[in-house]
Structure formats: structure tokens, C-alpha cells
Amino acid sequence: MKTIQALAAIAIALPTLAFAQANTPGIDQRQANQERRIDQGVASGSLTQREANRLEHGQQRIDNMENRAKADGVVTGRERARLHQAQDTQSARIDRQKHDRQHDFNHNGRVDRPARRR
């Protein structure tokens, strides 16, 4: 009998825990958009592999921050603000690296330099 009650309590608690873990849809969507921007930059050659690796590392740091914020089941306003600030910073880094005139158009892992003008 106690086993059935314990299972019932777990069945009730699991959806609540799952909901607590999924309470940052805006942050998750922005993370996905930024990761897509990095992938697009690699595909177009506007990001070198080294730049992309650094940016991916930055994205991972934000994921880790989000996981720590969600660990207690509640993301406070202060935690949410810190996540948004980190995402703003990362977004600016992505933009700066995509437009810094370092390219890898032929995807050979080397920075393609523009031809010198004479």
C-alpha cells in the first residue's frame, strides 16, 4: 500500500519538476538563435574555425549559467537579468567576429586574407 502511495506521489511531483526546469523559453530561444548565427557564420566563411570555437565556448558558459539558475527550480529576476546580460554580451561578440574581415571562404582552416592592392 505504501508503495502505491509513494508511486502516486512521484507521479504527481514529476510534472511539477519538469515544469520548473522549462521556465526559460525566451532564453532558450535566444540561445538557439545565437547558435544558428554561429553555424551560419561558419558555413558562409565569415567566421574562422577558431572564432567559432571561442563563440561556442561562450554559448556553453551561458548554458551553464542557465542550468545553475534552474537548479533550485526557480529562476529569479536577478538570475534572469544576468542571463540576458550574458546573452547581450555574447550577441555582440558574435556580431563583431562575423564582421571583422577575417574569413575562411574555402573552409581549409586558414584565414583567407584579401589580395593586396597595388
C-alpha positions as CSV (number, residue, x, y, z in Angstrom):
1,M,0.0,0.0,0.0
2,K,2.8,2.4,0.9
3,T,4.5,1.6,-2.4
4,I,1.4,2.7,-4.3
5,Q,1.2,5.9,-2.4
6,A,4.9,6.6,-3.0
7,L,4.4,6.0,-6.7
8,A,1.4,8.3,-6.8
9,A,3.4,11.0,-5.0
10,I,6.2,10.6,-7.5
11,A,3.7,10.7,-10.5
12,I,2.3,14.0,-9.2
13,A,5.8,15.5,-8.5
14,L,7.4,14.7,-11.8
15,P,5.3,17.0,-14.0
16,T,5.9,19.8,-11.5
17,L,9.7,19.3,-11.6
18,A,9.6,19.2,-15.4
19,F,7.7,22.4,-15.5
20,A,10.2,24.0,-13.1
21,Q,13.0,23.1,-15.5
22,A,11.3,24.6,-18.5
23,N,10.6,28.1,-17.3
24,T,13.0,30.0,-19.6
25,P,11.6,29.7,-23.1
26,G,12.8,33.1,-24.1
27,I,16.3,32.5,-23.0
28,D,16.3,29.1,-24.7
29,Q,15.0,30.5,-28.0
30,R,17.7,33.2,-27.9
31,Q,20.4,30.6,-27.3
32,A,19.2,28.6,-30.3
33,N,19.2,31.8,-32.5
34,Q,22.8,32.6,-31.4
35,E,24.0,29.1,-32.1
36,R,22.3,29.3,-35.5
37,R,24.1,32.6,-36.2
38,I,27.5,30.9,-35.3
39,D,26.7,27.9,-37.6
40,Q,25.7,30.3,-40.4
41,G,28.9,32.3,-40.0
42,V,31.0,29.1,-40.3
43,A,29.0,27.9,-43.3
44,S,29.5,31.3,-45.1
45,G,33.1,31.6,-44.2
46,S,32.7,34.8,-42.2
47,L,33.8,33.0,-39.1
48,T,37.0,31.1,-38.9
49,Q,37.0,27.8,-37.0
50,R,39.0,29.3,-34.1
51,E,36.5,32.2,-33.8
52,A,33.6,29.7,-33.9
53,N,35.2,27.6,-31.2
54,R,35.5,30.6,-28.9
55,L,31.9,31.7,-29.6
56,E,30.7,28.1,-28.9
57,H,32.6,28.1,-25.6
58,G,30.8,31.4,-24.7
59,Q,27.4,29.8,-25.5
60,Q,28.3,26.9,-23.3
61,R,29.1,29.3,-20.4
62,I,25.6,30.8,-20.8
63,D,24.1,27.3,-20.9
64,N,25.9,26.5,-17.6
65,M,24.7,29.8,-16.1
66,E,21.1,28.9,-17.0
67,N,21.5,25.4,-15.6
68,R,22.8,26.8,-12.3
69,A,19.9,29.3,-12.2
70,K,17.4,26.5,-12.8
71,A,19.0,24.1,-10.2
72,D,16.6,25.2,-7.4
73,G,13.6,25.1,-9.7
74,V,13.1,28.9,-9.8
75,V,14.8,31.5,-12.0
76,T,14.7,34.7,-10.0
77,G,14.6,38.1,-11.6
78,R,18.2,38.8,-10.8
79,E,19.3,35.5,-12.4
80,R,17.2,36.2,-15.4
81,A,18.8,39.7,-15.7
82,R,22.3,38.2,-15.5
83,L,21.4,35.6,-18.2
84,H,20.1,38.4,-20.5
85,Q,23.2,40.5,-19.9
86,A,25.4,37.5,-20.7
87,Q,23.4,36.9,-23.9
88,D,23.7,40.5,-24.9
89,T,27.5,40.3,-24.5
90,Q,27.7,37.1,-26.4
91,S,25.5,38.5,-29.2
92,A,27.8,41.5,-29.6
93,R,30.8,39.1,-29.7
94,I,29.2,37.1,-32.5
95,D,28.4,40.2,-34.5
96,R,32.0,41.6,-34.0
97,Q,33.6,38.3,-35.1
98,K,31.3,37.8,-38.1
99,H,32.2,41.3,-39.4
100,D,35.9,41.6,-38.5
101,R,37.2,40.9,-42.1
102,Q,38.7,37.5,-41.1
103,H,37.3,34.9,-43.4
104,D,37.7,31.3,-44.2
105,F,35.8,31.1,-47.5
106,N,37.4,27.9,-48.7
107,H,37.0,26.2,-45.3
108,N,40.5,25.0,-45.1
109,G,41.0,26.2,-41.5
110,R,43.2,29.1,-42.5
111,V,42.3,32.8,-42.5
112,D,41.9,34.0,-46.1
113,R,43.5,37.4,-46.5
114,P,42.3,39.8,-49.2
115,A,44.7,40.3,-52.0
116,R,46.9,43.4,-51.6
117,R,46.1,46.4,-53.7
118,R,48.9,47.9,-55.7
